[in-house]
Amino acid sequence: MIKTGGKQYKVKEGQVLKIEKIEVEIGENTKFDTLLVADSQTGEAEIGAPSLGEKVSAKVLAHDKADKVRVIKYKNKTRYTKNTGHRQPYTKIEVSKID
């Protein structure tokens, strides 16, 4: 389990996931703050207090923006309508190694 961008993610080796945008170049490796490491075969787990350090390394695959979310404000009988949109930036990573 890693922590980045104020969120926690359950990861395993080889997994590709989208996280909050981080300032790392495409193709570079980065390490993440690890909260918990568990082995499913033996059932053993290491729990950090508050963390175990940087035990998970991942390769940055891409930086992009998510699909647009439309936000519409409307008030009845007052001719008030406001349209806005938002595209959240993200970073796509592939977990390469868990120590």
URGI-V982465 format. One record per residue. RES is the residue in one small letter. PSI is psi in whole degrees, -180 to 180 (none if undefined). Layout:
res	psi
RES	PSI
RES	PSI
//
This chain:
res	psi
m	127
i	164
k	126
t	142
g	27
g	8
k	161
q	140
y	137
k	120
v	160
k	164
e	137
g	-6
q	140
v	128
l	163
k	128
i	173
e	147
k	133
i	154
e	74
v	139
e	153
i	134
g	-14
e	157
n	148
t	159
k	150
f	149
d	124
t	130
l	-35
l	138
v	124
a	144
d	118
s	-25
q	-44
t	-19
g	8
e	149
a	140
e	126
i	128
g	153
a	87
p	-17
s	168
l	-3
g	-161
e	90
k	-13
v	125
s	146
a	156
k	133
v	123
l	-40
a	158
h	135
d	-178
k	146
a	174
d	154
k	136
v	121
r	133
v	119
i	124
k	134
y	133
k	126
n	142
k	8
t	5
r	38
y	118
t	134
k	126
n	131
t	162
g	161
h	135
r	113
q	125
p	147
y	167
t	132
k	125
i	160
e	122
v	120
s	-35
k	140
i	119
d	none
//
